[in-house]
């Protein structure tokens, strides 16, 4: 029997014991109040009505009204508490899910579609909340209510009671079959919804490319195919559910007809009173609703179950890059960096990117890493920030294996600027301070000056201007300059620059390089180089080829190396970006 993923939501319910106790207690009180009404009707029919005692009806009427108001009040209070409980659990689940996504390494996010993660974070957790706020408690109430009704039916007439209970057997068989088929189709729908979300996200983020190449119609065709596929699966789900609802609704109605016939015979023989028959039929009518609703509750439960399974697929993924036990805290690094026979292959990749990569960078030294496309330059940069761990060898900082340092203390020492800058849908200030929230206004101003990014002061609200998703309201060069300012705002001891000036024109690049020199003099820097002009920032250069360092030395010395000269000559011949004027 498969483990119920939905049961794993249990720990999120434990902090809400008082609220759960109230919900349970109110349910325990409301069920007897609701089920007392047919017994009051039986007493009224066989008593005051049969004896023409109108005065005797008044207390029974008042009792029925009082119990009805009592039951409605409990239901109202219970639903409020359920709503608070479910929304609290939903919020806590979403917080933990987001936190887990942050814990998981870059390699995990490289292999998962973002749309699948988004659908789990939003739709799937919402399905869990919907079942927790309605389906779960209704299912529990329904089970207790059905058991109580069966007991009352046996009390009223044991023969008719057994006849009614016999109908539970086909109901249970149908529920089991429905559960199996519905689970499969719901899981397929949720996976297809994740794929559809991915398509929408990619189309939105890549709208410039689609328009530039005129591929909007082609992408719409693919999207429409996914929509049609999802529609087909949804219709299959509806067919399974509707068939189940129809059969399940048929059983209590057939039972009711049989009970009316047998009950009429029992009344005619004196085995059952008219009031007893009315009470019996009333309980059957009460029973019809939960049995018919059972189809919806089971469907909701299966949707929540598959949703919980999808959510826990992420929760159960163990982070590969995490703090080791007793990891050291590096307070202030000197900046002594060493790559010692490092080997690395990306997860799922057969070809190693680095093959015995060894390189030393002395404290305060700036080293330019030069190599052809695909040589492994960016991989080296990401290893230094521990976005990945080497599959062999080690990377050290001040003699510490990076894996023996806490991630927080390591990344406080390392500043990173990527070739493709990622900016968030937030203000310029928030983007700049994402790594160093305690930086002062002076730190921000200095970083912007170094990156030649003072254009931000001319934006409509200055540093408080929201720059939009991915910063696409800015030019490529402006985004790169903000990313560079973000990397240097905390004055890191180790600075990793992955071709951070590629989108700048030569004049802006020269100004940035001039402003960077004093910063580089006070830290250890690794610069991934694609253009000859950037090499001038470095004290020393290293040539990487086929995942290994094949030559090191000054720029002048390495120009004698044919491969080094060829790579820089090819880069120098590439078209330069147009002027990037703020």
N, C-alpha and C positions, 0 to 999 in steps of 0.2 A: 504493500500500500504506500503510495507516494506521500511524502511529508507535505503538510499543508503550510505553504509559505505565509498564508494569512495569519497563522498562529504566532508568527514571529513579530507581529505588531504588539504582542502582549506587553513587553517591557515599556512601551510608550504609554500604556494604560495605568501602570503601577503608581505613578505620582498623583493620579487622580482618584484615589481610593474613596475619598468622601463623596465625590460626585457620583461614582459608580454605585456606592452604597445607597445613595438617595434614589438613583434610577431603579436599582433592584427593589428597594423597599416600596417605592411608589407602584411598581409593576405588581408586586405581591399583594398590594392592597386593592389596586384597581381591578384585578381579575375577579376576586370574589364579589366586588361591588357590581361588576357587569353581569356576572353569572347568577346573581340573586334575583334579577328581574323576572325570568321565566318562573321561578319558584313562587314569587309574589303573585304572578298572574295565575298560577295553579291554585294558590290559596284563595284568590279572589273568586275564581270561577266555581270551585268546589264548595266555597263557603258563602260569603255574602250574596253572590249572584244566584247561586242555587237556592238559597233560602230567602231571596228577595229582601235582603237586609241592606238597604242603601247606606245607612249610617256606617256600617262595617267596612264599606269601600274607602271611606275617607282616610283612615290611618294607613291603609295599604297604599293608597295613591300618594300620600305624603312621603311614605317610606321610599317608594319607587323614584319619586322626583328627587328626594334627598340623595339617594344613592347615585342617581344619574349625574347630579351636579358635582358630587364628591369625585366620581370617576373622571368627569371632564376636567376638573381642577387638577387632579393628579396628572392627567395626560398632558395638559398645558405646561405644568411645571417640569414634567419629565422631558418634554421635547426641547424646552429651553436649555436644560442641563445637558441633554444629548448634543445639541448644536454647539454648545461651548466646549464640551469634551472632544467632539470630532474635529472642530476647527483647531483646537490646541494640538491635538495629535497630528493633524495635517501640517501645521506650522513646524512642529518639532521634526517631523519626517523630512520636510523640505530643507530645513536647516542642516540636518545631518547628511542628507543627500548631497547638498552643495559642498559641505565640508569634506565629504568623501571624495568628491570630484577634485577638490583642491589638493587632497593628500595624494591622489593617484598621479603617477609620473607622466611625463610628456609622451612616452611610448604608448601608454594606454589610450590617450586622446588621439594619437596618430592612427590607431587601429579601429576606433569606434566612430561611427557616423554621429555628427553633432545632433542631427534630427532625432536619432534614437534616444540620445541622452535627454533632449528637450521633452520628448513625449513621455519619458519616464518621470521626469521632474514635475511635469504639469499634469497631463491627462491621467497617468497611472496612479499618482498619489491622490488625485481628486476622486478616482474610483474607489480607492481604499477609504477615503473620508466619507463618501456617500454611503457605503455599506456600514461603516461604523456608526454613522449618525442615524440610520434608519433600519437597514436590513438586519444587522446583527441583533439589535434589541427586539425587533419585531419577530425575528425567528425564535428567540428565547421565549418571548411572551406567548407566541403561537404554540410552541411545544407544551408549555405549562397549561395553556388554555385548552388545548385539545385533550390533554390527559385528564384535566378536571371535568371537561364535558363528557368524556367517555365514562368517567366514574359516576357522574350524575345520571347519564342515560341508563347505566346498569342498575342504579338505584331506582329509577322510575319504572323500568321494565327490563328484566335481565335478558329476555328473549330478543326484544327489539334492539337492546344494547349490543348484544353479540352480533346481530345482523349488521349493525352499523360499523362495528369494529372490524368486521371481515373485509370491509371496503378499503381498509388501510393497507392491505397486502398488495393489491395492484398499484396503489399510489406509491408505495416504497419502491417497487420494481421499476415503475416509470421514472421515478426521480433518479435512480441509479443510472439508467440508460441515458437519460437526458444530461446528466452531469458529465459523462464521458464525452459525448459528441459535442456538447456546447463548449466544453473546456478547450477542445482543439480549435474550433472555429474562432473563438474569442481571442486566443493567443495569436492566431494568424492575422486577425483584424488589427490587433495592437502593434504587431510587427510592421504590417503594411502602413499603418498610420505613422509610425516612426520614419519609414522610408519616404512617405509623402512630405513629412515635415522637413526632412533633409533636402528634398528637391526644392521646396519653397524657400528655405534659407539660402541655399546655394544660388538660386535664381535672383534673390534679392541682393545678395552680396556681390554677385557677378554681373549685375545688370549692365554695367558699362561695356563689358566684354561681349555680352549677348547682343547689345545694340550695335556695337562697333562692327561685329562680324555678320550682323543680320541673321542671327540664328534663333530669334525669338519664336518663330513658327515651329522649328525643330524641337526646341525645349518644351513648347506647349504640347506638342504631339506626345513626347515622352511622359510629360506630366499627366496628360489625359489618359494615357494607357494605365498609369498607376491608379488614377481615379476610378477608371472602369473596373480594374481588378479589385479595388477596395469595395466598390459598389456591389460587385458580384458576391464577394465574401459576406458583405453585410446582408444581402438578400438571403443567402444561405443561412445565416444566423437567425434572421427573422422567420424563415420557414421552419427551422428546428424549434424555435421558441413558440411560434403560433400553433404548431401541431401539438406541442406538449400542453399548452394552455387549453386547447380545445378538448383533448382527451381528459385532462385533469378536471375540467369543468363539467364534463359529462358524468363522471362517477358520482359526485354528490347529488346531482339532479336525479339520476336513476335511483340512488339510495333513498332520496326523499319520496319518490313515487312509491317505492316498495314499502317504506315505513308507513305512509298514509294508508295504504291498503291493509297492511297487517295491523296497524293501530286501530283502524275502523272496526276490524273483526274483533280485536281485543276489547274495545269499548262495548260492542254489541253483546259480548259474552260476559261482561262485567269484570274482566281481568284487569281493565285499566279505566280510570275515570276520564271524563271529558277534559278536566283541568290537567290531568297527567298527560293526555295526548297533546294538548296545546303546548304544555311545557316541553314535551319531547320534541315536537316539531320546531318549537322556538330554538331549542338548542341545536337542532339540525341546521336551521337557517343561519344561526351564528357560526356553525362549523363550515358552512359553504364558503364564507368569505375567506377565512385563513387558508382553506385548501386551494381556492382559486388564486389567492395571492402567493401561494407557495411557488408557483411557476416564476413569478417576478422576483421573489426573494432568492430562489436558487440561481436564477440568471444573474442577479446582482452579485451573489456570493461568488459565482464562477468568474465573473468579470473582475471582481476585487482580488480573487485568488491568483488569476493569471497576471494581474497588475502587480501584486505583491511579489510574485516570482520574478518578474522583469526588474523590479526595483532592487530586489535582493541579489540579482546577478551582479549589480554594481557594488552593493554593500559587501558582497562576499569576495570581491577582487582584492587581494592583498597588495598594498603598495610595495613596489620593488625598491624604490628609493625612499628610505626612511632613516631615522636616527637609530644607530646601534645602541645596545645597552652600554651605559657608562660612557656615552659619546662626550668628547671634550668640548668645552666652550672656548672659542678663540676670541679673546677680547679685542686685541689689536694686532693685526698681522704685520710682519715685516715685509712680506711680499715675495718670499723665496718660492718659486713655482718650479715643479719638476714633473715631467711625464716620463715614467720609467717603463719602457718596453710595453707600451699600451697596445692592446688589441681590442677591436670593437666591431660588432656587427649588429645592425638594427634587428629588433624582434621580428621574426618571420622571414628575415633576409638570409640568403645562403652565402652571399659574397661578403667577406670582411671589408669594412671601410678602412680601418687602421690595422696595420700588420707590423707590430714591433715598433711603434712610434715612440721615440725618445727625444726629449728636448728639455733643456734647462733655461730658465729665465731668472736672472739675478734680481734682487730687490732694487727697485728704482729704475730698472731697465725697461725700455720699450722695444718689443720685438715684432717685426712684420712677418706674417706668415703668407707666403706666396705659393701658388700652385694652380694648375689647370682646373677647369670645372670638373667636379666629381672627385677631386684628389683627397678630400676629407678635411678641408679647412674649417668649415662650419661645425663639423662634428667635434673637432678639437676644442673649439670655442665653447660648445655646449657642455663638454666634459668638465671644463674648468669651473663652470657655474653649477655643476652636478645636476644638470637637467637629464643626463643619462649617466650610468655607471659603466666603466670599462668591463668588457667580458674577459679581459686578461691584463696583467700588469697593474699599475696603480698610478694615480695622480696625487701629488703631495703639495701641501702649502705649509711652509715653515717646518718641513719634516713630518707633518701629520698627513696620513692618508685622508683624503677628503671624506671617505666613508666613516672615519673615526671622529669627525667633527659634527656637531649638531647642524642641521640644515639652516636654522635661523642664524646662528653665529657666522656660518660660512657665507651666506648670502648677504649678510650685513657688511662683509668685507669686499664683496665683488659687485662692481657695477657693470651693467650689460646693455649694449645698444645693438639691436638687430638690424640686418640689412633691410628687412621688410618690417617697418615699425608698426606695432599694434597700439592704437590709442583707444581709449574707452569712451563711451557715451557719457561724458562727464565734463566738468569745467577743465580749463587748462591747468589751473592750480591743482585740482585733484589728480590729474594725470601726472604732473610733475612730482607730486609728493607720494605717489603710490608706494615707493620703496622706502622713503624717509619722511614719514608724516611729521616728525619733529623739526624739520628744516625751517630756518627762519626766513623772513622776507629778504634779508641780505643774501642768504644762500641761494634763494630762487633767482634773485636779480643777477648774481654772479654767474650762475649756471646758464641763464638765458644769454648773457653777454658772451660767454665762451662759445655757445652754440650758434651765435649770431641769430638768435630767435627773439629779438626785442620787438618783432612785428606783433607779438601777442598783445602788447599794450595798446595797439591800434585797433584791436577787435572791438566789437560793439560794447562789451562789458569787461574789457581787459582780461585779467587772469580768471575772472569769474564767468567768462563766455563758455557756454557748452559747445563743444566742437563736433557733436554728432557721432553716430556709430562709425567706428573704425577711423574717425577723423577725416572722412571723405570730403568734408567741406573745405579742407585745406589741400594745398598742392603736395606732391610727393616730397619735394625738398623741405617744405614747412613741417611736414610730419616727421621727417628724419631729424630735423633740428630740434624739435620738441623732445623726441626720443633721446637724442644725445644729451640735452639738458637734463632730462630725467636720470640718465646714467651717472652724470657727474655732480648732481646737486648734493649728494651725501658725501662727497670727497672720499670715494672708496680707496682702499689700499691696493686693490687689484682691479684693473679696468679692462674689460673685454669689449672690443669694438669690431663687429662683424660687418666690414665694408659700410660704415655708417654714413659715408658722404657720397654714395653712388648717385643720388638724385640731385646733387648740387651742381650748379654751373661752376666753372673754373674760378671765377672771381670770388664767389661766396665760399667755395672750398678753401681757397687761399686764406681768407679771413678767419675761417673756423680753425684751420691748421695753426695759424699764428696764435690764436687765443688758447688752443689746446696745449701748446708746448709747456707753459708753466705748470699745468695740471699733471702732465705726463712726467715732469721732472720729480714729482713728489709721490709717485705710485709706480707699481709694476703694471705694465700694459702689454696686452696681446692684441695686435691689430691684424685682422684678416684683410688682405690687400688685393684689390683687383686693378687699381690704377697706379701708374708709376709715381704720380705726384704724392700719393699717400705714404709711400715708402720713406719719404724725406722726414717723416715724423719719428722714424724708428732709429734706435742706436745700432740695431743689428737686424738682419733678415735671415729667414730660414726658408728653404725650398722643400716643399712636400710633394712627393710623387708616389702614386700607387700605395698610399697609406704609410709612407715612411719619410723621414727626413733624409734627404740625399745631399744637402749642402747647407752650411751656415756661414755667416760672415757679414761684413759690412756690405752695403748696397754696391759700392764700387768694386769690392772683391768678387761679388757674385755675378756681376755683369760679364765676367769671363766664362761663366757657366752657360753653355748654349741654351739649355732648357729654360733657365731663369730669364735670360735676355729675350727669348722668343715669347714667353708668356707676357712679359711687360710690354714688348713691342706690339703684340696683338691687341692688348688692352689700350695702348696709346692710340691705335688706329681706329678704335670704336668711336662712334658719334658721341659727343658730349651733350649733357642735358642743356636745354635752353635756360636762359637766365631765369633764376628763381627769385623774383623780386616780391617782397612781402607787400 
